[in-house]
Structures are given as structure tokens and as C-alpha cells.
Amino acid sequence: SIYLPAQPYLITCTMATERFWKSAQSLISKTEKHEFLSSMVDGSLCEENFKYYVIQDAIYLTDFADCLRRLGNDPAATKAQKDRLHDLAKGAEEDEKELHRSFFTKWGIDGAADAKPMPQTLLYTSYMLRVVTTRPFAEGLAVLLPCFWVYMHVGQCMLKLRDELGDSVKRSPKFDAWIDLYASEQFEKEVTDYIAMVDDVAKDLDEEAIFKMEEHFLMSCELEYCFWNQAQELTKWPNLE
């Protein structure tokens, strides 16, 4: 199902991003409880599923960083916004993918260099790239926002659940490392900076422009959910030979 933006008169929020988040609340609530994420915390997630996810996420992050750099080169961006977007692109490639590389080393594989993007990976990255390269700067910012915000949110939810479970369960150190990254103060700082940037750009836009941003935000939230679904189900391309 596609989550459509709420009608403007139904949501009265001071900041655009607050409006986007409220529009996505139903989907966010489902995402918090996704089996892939909860099974990471309780330790029941199979290594095969996590490995699949990490490889696909490494592919995704390459395009995500590219999108951030493209936005950082957009003439509509201010000097400060350009600098921050390039910093965030570097963080996605160095900090987030460094965690992935550490997993690849432990698995004894070269990483995602020769891996094929699976259906939801290709769908998500293609959608992001299309919006960033063909739509206004504000819409490009909005389409990337869920990757920051949803990951921080579920990371914090997972940290809370991990604390509640305590020593009652055992989980892979890889799962703990993933939770620690996305629930970290450093990642939260990146997310809050990005949210502030989106709100700053949105503050002078008309309702039509805000509505388009909201559409992209909601679609990316849905694609985030589908991305975890893909890893849960180990989705493959059909064999057409």
C-alpha cells in the first residue's frame, strides 16, 4: 500500500518535518516492530539474513552518498548546506560503510563490490536518484530524510528493547555494533542537522512544494520498510533462464 500525504487542513505543524513524521506515523509504528529489527535485538535473526542485509545496505549506501554529494553540488544550496551535505556523504561512506567493511572482514568476503542489487535495493536507489537528479533541491532533501531519521528512530527503539532484555538473551556482537551505531549520539547529531536543513529550506516554500516533499518522504519511509522485508525474506530476482 502507498501512504499518501494527509490533506493540508488535517495537519497543522510548525515545522515541515514534524508534519512529514506525523503523516508517516502509522508506517513508522509498523517499522518499529518489524521482525527483522526485533529479531536482531532478541538474537534470533539468522546470520544469513543479516549478511544479505549488510551486502545490500552497502550497495544502497554507495548511491545514498552519491545523492548527498549531488545535493551538495546543487546551485540552490547555500555554502553552509553544500559543506554539510558533502560532510554527510563522507560520513555515509566512511563511518557507516566502515561498520559494513568490518563485517565483510569477519565473513572473509570482499564485500558488495561484485554483489547484485536485489529488487527492493534497486527500487529504492533508483527512486532516490531520480528525485535528486530531476526534481527541485527541496524534494531531493526530503527523499533522503527517512534514511537518516527512520534509522535513528529504530536504532533508539532497539537500544531501549536491548536494555529491557538485559542479559536474558544472547545476540551476535555484530547486531550490537549495528544498534550502537544508529543509536549513537554522533549519528543523532547528523540526523538533527539534516532535519534542521530540511526545515530551513522548507520554511519559505508554498503548500504545493511542501506537499511534494511529503510525498517523497512517505515513499522513502515505505521503501525503508520494504528494504528490511527484503532481508527478512531473502528476496532474489526470478530465475528466467
C-alpha positions in Angstrom: 0.0 0.0 0.0 1.1 3.6 -0.7 1.0 6.1 2.2 -0.4 9.3 0.7 0.2 12.7 2.3 -2.5 13.9 4.6 -4.6 16.8 3.4 -3.1 20.1 4.4 -6.0 21.1 6.6 -5.7 17.9 8.7 -2.2 18.7 9.9 -1.1 21.9 11.4 2.6 21.7 12.4 5.1 24.5 12.9 7.9 22.6 11.1 7.6 20.8 7.8 9.5 17.8 9.1 7.1 17.5 12.0 4.3 17.3 9.5 6.0 14.7 7.5 6.7 12.5 10.5 3.1 12.7 11.7 1.9 11.8 8.2 4.1 8.7 8.4 3.2 7.7 12.0 1.2 4.6 11.0 4.1 3.3 8.9 6.7 4.3 11.5 4.8 2.3 14.1 4.9 -0.8 11.9 8.5 -0.3 11.1 9.5 -0.2 14.8 8.0 -3.7 15.2 9.5 -5.2 12.0 10.5 -8.8 12.6 14.0 -8.2 11.1 14.7 -5.5 13.6 13.2 -7.1 16.7 14.9 -10.4 16.0 18.3 -8.6 15.8 17.6 -7.4 19.4 16.4 -10.7 20.8 19.2 -12.6 19.0 17.0 -14.8 16.9 17.9 -13.3 13.5 19.8 -15.8 11.3 23.3 -14.8 10.2 22.3 -15.4 6.6 19.6 -12.8 6.7 21.9 -10.2 8.3 24.7 -10.9 5.8 22.2 -10.4 3.0 21.1 -7.2 4.5 24.6 -5.8 5.1 25.6 -6.5 1.5 22.5 -4.8 0.1 22.9 -1.9 2.5 26.5 -1.4 1.3 25.2 -1.1 -2.2 22.5 1.3 -1.1 24.9 3.5 0.9 27.1 4.0 -2.2 24.1 5.5 -4.0 22.9 7.4 -0.9 26.3 9.1 -0.6 26.2 9.9 -4.3 22.8 11.5 -3.8 24.1 13.6 -0.9 27.1 14.8 -3.0 24.7 15.7 -5.9 22.6 17.8 -3.5 25.8 19.3 -2.2 26.6 20.5 -5.7 23.1 21.9 -6.3 23.1 25.6 -7.2 20.1 26.1 -4.9 22.1 25.1 -1.8 23.8 27.7 0.3 27.5 27.4 1.0 26.9 26.0 4.5 24.4 23.5 3.2 26.8 22.4 0.5 29.6 21.9 3.0 27.3 19.9 5.4 25.9 17.7 2.6 29.4 16.8 1.5 30.4 16.0 5.1 27.3 13.8 5.4 28.2 12.0 2.2 31.7 11.4 3.6 30.2 10.1 6.8 27.9 7.6 5.0 30.9 6.3 3.0 33.4 6.2 5.9 31.6 5.7 9.1 28.6 3.6 8.1 30.4 1.6 5.5 33.3 1.1 7.8 31.0 -1.0 10.0 30.0 -3.0 6.9 33.6 -3.5 6.0 34.4 -4.9 9.4 31.6 -7.4 8.9 32.9 -8.3 5.5 36.4 -9.0 7.0 34.9 -11.3 9.6 32.9 -13.1 7.0 36.0 -13.4 4.7 34.4 -11.8 1.7 35.3 -8.8 -0.5 32.1 -7.0 0.3 29.5 -5.7 -2.1 31.8 -5.0 -5.0 30.6 -7.9 -7.1 27.1 -8.2 -5.5 24.0 -7.6 -7.5 21.4 -5.2 -6.1 18.2 -7.1 -5.2 14.8 -5.8 -6.3 14.0 -3.5 -3.4 17.5 -2.2 -3.3 17.3 -1.2 -7.0 13.8 0.2 -6.5 14.9 2.4 -3.6 18.1 3.7 -5.0 16.6 4.3 -8.4 13.8 6.3 -6.8 16.2 8.4 -4.7 18.5 9.1 -7.7 15.5 10.1 -9.9 14.2 12.6 -7.4 17.6 14.0 -6.6 18.6 14.5 -10.2 15.3 15.6 -11.8 13.4 17.4 -9.0 14.0 20.6 -7.1 16.6 20.7 -4.3 14.0 20.7 -1.5 12.4 17.5 -2.9 15.9 15.9 -3.1 16.4 16.7 0.6 13.1 15.2 1.5 13.6 11.9 -0.3 16.8 11.2 1.7 15.4 12.2 5.1 13.9 8.8 6.1 17.2 7.1 5.7 18.6 9.3 8.4 15.5 9.8 10.6 14.0 6.3 10.5 17.3 4.6 11.2 18.0 6.8 14.2 14.4 6.2 15.4 14.6 2.4 15.1 18.1 2.4 16.5 16.9 4.1 19.6 13.9 1.8 19.9 16.1 -1.2 19.6 18.5 0.2 22.2 15.6 0.6 24.6 14.4 -3.0 24.0 18.0 -4.3 24.4 18.3 -2.6 27.7 14.9 -4.1 28.8 16.0 -7.6 27.8 19.3 -7.2 29.6 21.2 -10.5 29.9 18.1 -12.6 29.3 19.1 -13.2 25.7 22.3 -13.6 23.7 22.9 -11.9 20.4 25.7 -11.6 17.8 28.2 -8.8 18.6 27.5 -7.7 15.0 23.9 -6.9 16.0 25.1 -4.9 19.0 27.5 -3.0 16.8 24.7 -2.1 14.4 22.4 -0.9 17.2 25.2 1.1 18.8 26.0 2.9 15.6 22.4 4.0 14.8 21.5 4.8 18.4 24.7 6.8 18.9 24.9 10.5 19.8 27.1 11.0 16.8 24.5 9.7 14.4 21.8 11.6 16.2 23.8 14.8 15.6 24.0 14.1 11.9 20.2 13.4 11.8 19.2 16.5 13.7 21.5 18.6 11.5 19.8 17.2 8.4 16.3 17.7 9.8 17.2 21.3 10.5 18.4 21.8 7.0 15.2 20.4 5.5 13.1 22.7 7.7 15.3 25.7 6.8 14.8 25.0 3.1 11.0 24.3 3.5 10.2 27.4 5.6 9.8 29.7 2.5 8.1 27.2 0.2 4.4 27.1 -0.8 2.0 24.4 0.0 2.4 22.6 -3.3 6.2 22.3 -2.8 5.7 21.1 0.8 3.2 18.5 -0.4 5.7 17.1 -3.0 8.3 16.9 -0.3 5.9 15.0 1.9 5.1 12.6 -0.9 8.8 11.7 -1.3 9.3 11.4 2.5 6.4 8.9 2.7 7.5 6.9 -0.2 11.0 6.6 1.2 9.6 5.5 4.6 7.7 2.8 2.8 10.8 1.8 0.8 12.8 1.6 4.1 10.2 -0.9 5.4 10.4 -2.9 2.2 14.2 -2.9 2.4 14.0 -4.8 5.7 11.3 -7.0 4.4 13.6 -8.0 1.6 16.3 -9.0 4.0 13.8 -10.9 6.2 12.6 -12.9 3.1 16.0 -13.2 1.4 14.3 -11.9 -1.8 16.0 -12.9 -5.1 15.5 -12.0 -8.7 13.4 -14.6 -10.5 15.2 -17.2 -12.5 14.1 -16.5 -16.1 16.6 -18.9 -17.8 
